[in-house]
Amino acid sequence: MPRPIKGRNVCCLPRSARFGPLGQRAAMRDGVTMTVDEFETIRLIDYLNFTQEECSQQMSVARTTVQGIYDRARKKIAAALVDGVPLTISGGEYKLYGGRWDSEACGRGACNRHQRGKREAQTADEQAKEANG
């Protein structure tokens, strides 16, 4: 019997779960489905410039697991772009952080909730400086 798959830590679900070419024909075609954990590796490695090691710590899995997830995700993105089909993000083996805001929960502060909290705090600080200054 195979070993059960460990849930990968994911900060939050994507804002948009479906992407694709414009036009009615594209909507009718079968597309590519990317899992949420594959999306998270793309977000961490390509968007936030994490190394695979940092990504593995963030997601609480081995670096080799991240490498495999990342490779599958890149192939799916390439297939969607080259074949001109929709890309849908859903499913997979993952677990959400559960609303924790502390830096231990999201590694280097990479989760969108933590980033948003930082931006809101900076905006509040800037407004206070303008009011006092």
Rosetta silent file (secondary structure, phi, psi, omega in degrees, C-alpha in Angstrom):
SEQUENCE: MPRPIKGRNVCCLPRSARFGPLGQRAAMRDGVTMTVDEFETIRLIDYLNFTQEECSQQMSVARTTVQGIYDRARKKIAAALVDGVPLTISGGEYKLYGGRWDSEACGRGACNRHQRGKREAQTADEQAKEANG
SCORE:     score description
SCORE:     0.000 S_00000001
   1 L     0.000  131.071 -178.982    0.000    0.000    0.000 S_00000001
   2 L   -69.743  153.279  178.084    1.472    3.411   -0.945 S_00000001
   3 L   -68.491  139.098  179.063    2.287    5.960    1.690 S_00000001
   4 L   -65.642  147.260  179.817   -0.378    8.682    2.078 S_00000001
   5 L   -76.214  132.063  178.879    0.464   12.053    0.561 S_00000001
   6 L   -78.088  134.802  177.097    1.343   14.704    3.127 S_00000001
   7 L   -65.527  134.931 -179.309   -0.692   17.919    2.868 S_00000001
   8 E   -92.656  136.297  178.152    1.412   20.832    1.656 S_00000001
   9 E   -68.873  129.532  178.306    1.147   24.157    3.490 S_00000001
  10 E  -129.858  133.865 -178.187   -0.466   26.806    1.308 S_00000001
  11 L   -64.154  -54.654 -176.591   -0.920   30.423    2.359 S_00000001
  12 L  -160.708  163.243  179.059   -4.175   31.107    0.548 S_00000001
  13 L   -75.253  153.087  179.544   -6.172   30.138   -2.488 S_00000001
  14 L   -62.415  149.028  179.075   -5.512   32.015   -5.749 S_00000001
  15 L   -64.545  -38.579  176.929   -7.559   35.165   -6.368 S_00000001
  16 L  -123.402  135.034 -175.946   -8.576   33.848   -9.781 S_00000001
  17 L  -106.877    1.522 -179.540   -8.852   30.138  -10.452 S_00000001
  18 E  -141.260  130.444 -179.051   -9.307   30.167  -14.241 S_00000001
  19 E  -134.663  154.009  176.246   -7.135   31.724  -16.919 S_00000001
  20 L   172.494  179.486 -179.723   -7.051   31.376  -20.650 S_00000001
  21 L   -68.912  152.492  178.923   -7.165   32.857  -24.107 S_00000001
  22 L   -75.969  151.815  176.709   -9.883   35.328  -24.965 S_00000001
  23 L   116.316  155.964 -176.306  -12.764   34.266  -27.152 S_00000001
  24 H   -73.445  -34.261 -179.635  -15.680   31.869  -27.086 S_00000001
  25 H   -61.530  -38.930 -178.376  -13.894   28.951  -28.723 S_00000001
  26 H   -63.032  -36.046 -178.523  -11.330   28.838  -25.938 S_00000001
  27 H   -67.488  -25.205 -177.111  -14.057   28.526  -23.313 S_00000001
  28 H   -85.899  -16.559 -175.276  -15.432   25.448  -25.052 S_00000001
  29 L   -83.199  151.370  173.041  -12.091   23.599  -25.232 S_00000001
  30 L   -65.699  145.178 -177.616  -10.740   21.215  -22.650 S_00000001
  31 L  -119.007 -164.882  179.399   -8.105   22.846  -20.569 S_00000001
  32 E  -109.615  137.745  177.648   -5.285   22.095  -18.186 S_00000001
  33 E  -111.356  122.404  177.223   -5.884   21.723  -14.451 S_00000001
  34 E  -104.305  139.217  178.458   -3.170   22.840  -12.037 S_00000001
  35 L   -80.300  162.254 -178.904   -3.430   21.908   -8.368 S_00000001
  36 H   -63.371  -38.293  178.941   -3.335   24.507   -5.598 S_00000001
  37 H   -68.653  -31.601  174.253    0.005   23.194   -4.313 S_00000001
  38 H   -66.884  -41.720  176.316    1.469   23.513   -7.833 S_00000001
  39 H   -59.487  -42.518 -178.430    0.221   27.111   -7.939 S_00000001
  40 H   -62.432  -39.249  178.343    1.862   27.757   -4.541 S_00000001
  41 H   -66.046  -39.738  177.057    5.263   26.569   -5.784 S_00000001
  42 H   -63.112  -43.314 -179.602    5.014   28.865   -8.820 S_00000001
  43 H   -61.928  -46.392 -176.632    3.992   31.761   -6.547 S_00000001
  44 H   -71.747  -45.591 -174.282    6.826   31.182   -4.089 S_00000001
  45 H   -80.189  -49.583 -174.728    9.632   30.371   -6.538 S_00000001
  46 H   -86.886  -37.076 -176.125    8.840   32.513   -9.580 S_00000001
  47 H   -86.692  -42.863 -177.556    6.831   35.380   -8.105 S_00000001
  48 L  -101.225    2.456  176.041    8.503   35.803   -4.683 S_00000001
  49 L    61.037   34.357  173.288   11.975   34.545   -5.726 S_00000001
  50 L   -74.196  151.922  168.208   12.226   31.834   -3.076 S_00000001
  51 L   -79.161  167.333  176.892   14.786   29.098   -3.573 S_00000001
  52 H   -62.651  -34.654  178.466   13.492   25.546   -3.743 S_00000001
  53 H   -64.951  -46.245  178.081   14.859   25.014   -0.227 S_00000001
  54 H   -63.982  -39.437  177.945   12.995   28.040    1.137 S_00000001
  55 H   -62.437  -42.080 -179.636    9.852   26.936   -0.703 S_00000001
  56 H   -64.291  -37.905  176.574   10.131   23.465    0.825 S_00000001
  57 H   -65.937  -42.147  179.837   10.385   24.961    4.319 S_00000001
  58 H   -61.776  -40.876 -175.566    7.384   27.195    3.644 S_00000001
  59 H   -91.899   -5.129  179.612    5.284   24.283    2.400 S_00000001
  60 L    60.749   45.773  174.846    6.630   21.784    4.993 S_00000001
  61 L  -137.334  170.852  178.895    7.763   19.195    2.446 S_00000001
  62 L   -70.113  153.557  178.798   11.126   17.917    1.163 S_00000001
  63 H   -60.979  -38.128  179.196   13.031   19.946   -1.410 S_00000001
  64 H   -64.585  -32.592  175.853   12.832   17.052   -3.871 S_00000001
  65 H   -66.123  -44.295  177.740    9.040   17.100   -3.493 S_00000001
  66 H   -60.352  -41.721 -179.656    9.004   20.824   -4.293 S_00000001
  67 H   -59.924  -43.349  179.211   11.188   20.173   -7.324 S_00000001
  68 H   -66.796  -43.654  178.552    8.691   17.619   -8.652 S_00000001
  69 H   -61.512  -46.194 -178.866    5.662   19.830   -7.946 S_00000001
  70 H   -61.792  -42.293  179.117    7.373   22.823   -9.577 S_00000001
  71 H   -62.435  -44.507  178.092    8.312   20.792  -12.673 S_00000001
  72 H   -63.082  -41.476 -179.159    4.705   19.586  -13.131 S_00000001
  73 H   -63.128  -44.683 -179.668    3.372   23.132  -12.648 S_00000001
  74 H   -63.322  -39.217  178.954    5.712   24.615  -15.271 S_00000001
  75 H   -65.683  -36.831  178.987    4.755   21.935  -17.804 S_00000001
  76 H   -68.512  -40.934  177.270    1.067   22.655  -17.250 S_00000001
  77 H   -63.326  -44.532  179.313    1.554   26.399  -17.718 S_00000001
  78 H   -61.352  -43.142  179.982    3.565   25.763  -20.893 S_00000001
  79 H   -62.393  -41.978  179.768    0.891   23.409  -22.250 S_00000001
  80 H   -64.156  -41.442 -179.471   -1.846   25.978  -21.612 S_00000001
  81 H   -70.742  -47.072 -175.912    0.125   28.741  -23.356 S_00000001
  82 H   -69.756  -42.670 -177.858    1.338   26.712  -26.326 S_00000001
  83 H   -84.467   -9.394  178.730   -1.944   24.878  -26.950 S_00000001
  84 L    65.401   42.862 -179.694   -4.061   27.973  -26.255 S_00000001
  85 L  -117.414  159.360  179.392   -6.336   26.254  -23.736 S_00000001
  86 L   -65.822  150.162  175.498   -7.746   27.441  -20.395 S_00000001
  87 E  -115.305  123.368 -179.997   -5.801   26.837  -17.184 S_00000001
  88 E  -115.202  138.071  177.826   -7.839   26.014  -14.085 S_00000001
  89 E  -109.533  116.115  178.131   -6.440   25.907  -10.539 S_00000001
  90 L  -167.019  156.228  174.373   -8.185   23.475   -8.215 S_00000001
  91 L    75.026 -167.801  179.685   -7.691   20.427   -6.033 S_00000001
  92 L   105.170  174.537  179.357   -4.479   18.857   -4.852 S_00000001
  93 L   -99.884   97.198 -178.186   -3.049   17.784   -1.514 S_00000001
  94 E  -148.046  163.745  172.051   -2.774   20.960    0.543 S_00000001
  95 E  -138.834  135.033  179.675   -3.743   22.575    3.821 S_00000001
  96 E   -75.176  153.097 -179.508   -4.291   26.277    4.405 S_00000001
  97 L   -61.671  -24.915  176.233   -2.354   28.023    7.172 S_00000001
  98 L    87.085   26.174  172.007   -5.573   28.684    9.038 S_00000001
  99 L    84.007    7.490  178.005   -5.439   32.435    9.512 S_00000001
 100 L   -74.446  136.433 -177.348   -2.253   32.706   11.568 S_00000001
 101 L  -104.165   -7.551 -174.608   -0.514   36.046   11.025 S_00000001
 102 L   -73.215  159.865 -175.187    2.761   35.433   12.854 S_00000001
 103 L   -68.019  -24.845  178.072    6.041   35.155   10.996 S_00000001
 104 L   -67.520  -32.028 -177.158    6.500   31.520   12.050 S_00000001
 105 L   -73.065  -29.683 -175.255    3.329   30.539   10.186 S_00000001
 106 L  -123.981   32.010  172.817    4.390   32.044    6.900 S_00000001
 107 L    58.866 -114.352 -177.724    8.168   31.710    6.822 S_00000001
 108 L   -86.254   24.373 -177.760    9.640   34.885    5.357 S_00000001
 109 L    73.671   33.722 -172.956    6.323   36.716    5.510 S_00000001
 110 L   -86.839  -12.200 -176.631    5.442   35.378    2.071 S_00000001
 111 L   -75.058  149.842 -177.935    1.762   34.812    2.537 S_00000001
 112 H   -60.743  -36.461 -179.994   -0.599   37.327    0.963 S_00000001
 113 H   -63.872  -41.592  179.847   -2.321   37.950    4.301 S_00000001
 114 H   -67.278  -42.661  178.622    0.994   38.848    5.938 S_00000001
 115 H   -60.819  -43.586 -179.987    1.996   41.072    3.008 S_00000001
 116 H   -62.647  -41.819  178.419   -1.386   42.841    3.133 S_00000001
 117 H   -61.774  -40.153  177.524   -0.979   43.411    6.887 S_00000001
 118 H   -63.470  -44.959 -179.518    2.473   44.929    6.311 S_00000001
 119 H   -62.643  -41.654  179.700    1.114   47.252    3.583 S_00000001
 120 H   -64.603  -39.252  178.623   -1.780   48.358    5.801 S_00000001
 121 H   -66.337  -41.411  178.533    0.622   49.075    8.681 S_00000001
 122 H   -64.328  -41.775  178.986    2.935   51.063    6.373 S_00000001
 123 H   -63.037  -42.484  178.517   -0.005   53.073    5.021 S_00000001
 124 H   -63.632  -41.224  177.939   -1.179   53.831    8.566 S_00000001
 125 H   -62.702  -43.297  179.744    2.363   54.918    9.540 S_00000001
 126 H   -63.359  -41.853  178.920    2.595   57.188    6.486 S_00000001
 127 H   -65.256  -38.360  178.830   -0.777   58.771    7.251 S_00000001
 128 H   -66.300  -40.557  178.894    0.267   59.365   10.872 S_00000001
 129 H   -63.584  -41.728  179.183    3.508   61.034    9.749 S_00000001
 130 H   -65.017  -39.273  179.803    1.626   63.322    7.353 S_00000001
 131 H   -67.575  -35.181 -178.305   -0.855   64.279   10.084 S_00000001
 132 H   -88.776  -19.920 -168.900    1.939   65.050   12.556 S_00000001
 133 L  -106.883    0.000    0.000    4.419   66.515   10.182 S_00000001
